[in-house]
Amino acid sequence: MHGPVLAPSQYAALSKEEFQDLKMLDSCAVANAIERFRVQLRNEGFAEGGLVCRYPYMLPVLGYTMTLKVRTAAPPSKGRTFFENTEWWDALLAVPPPRVLVIQDMDRYPGAGALVGDMHACILRRLDCIAVVTNGAVRDVKRIEGFDLQLFSGSLSVSHAYSHIVQVGGMVQMGGLEISPGELIHGDCHGLVRIPRELASRIPATASALRKKEEEIINYCHSADFSVEGLRNLLAEQ
């Protein structure tokens, strides 16, 4: 395993109020609000299809990321299994809680084995993780269901196979989304959105205003006064 490749240590957590205001939103509302600030292209900042939310009925999750790179299809070159490697927990604990563990499976065909099963899920919950995100596999999803730990994964696997960590920290890619340690991630049944830290305090009010406008249009579509011209006028005010 390569030595820790960590982001700078100045992980700054949001205030309790800012955090709760963001957590109350769904991920679509967060994405809509971020678009309004035009800080990135509209096809950036979220994970594209391929990651499945394993518990779509759960409330949205919001947390600070820690990253790993793993391989699962072949034995580690230095002979250490994931059971013998716990140093990465220190890097995880350096990130503010609640934490989201993001695991990039570096194999050509990700998902031969699963690093996270019920035992690791239990450990991660104890370490204040609220979600695991991986382009590879997870397992024991029925057993993990009651742990209050959300899972986003590319696949499921019956086995750990040769799961081993090859890098702790650093930037990973997940569904076209680049994620570094300490970033703020929002996720639910719709997918995952990376929240620019400089916008975090402004997103809830923007999302509320956008939702109010959407409800106005929806109500108009159901009203007896509906006309195509009236709808065009409402949309022009967006």
Secondary structure by P-SEA (a helix, b strand, c coil): cccccccccccccccaaaaaaaaaccaaaaaaaaaaacccccccccccccccccccccccccbbbbbbbbbccccccccccccccccaaaaaaaccccbbbbbbbccccccccccccaaaaaaaaaacccccccccccccccccccccbbbbccccccccccccccccccccccccccccccbbbbbcccbbbbbccccccaaaaaaaaaaaaaaaaaaaaacccccaaaaaaaaaac
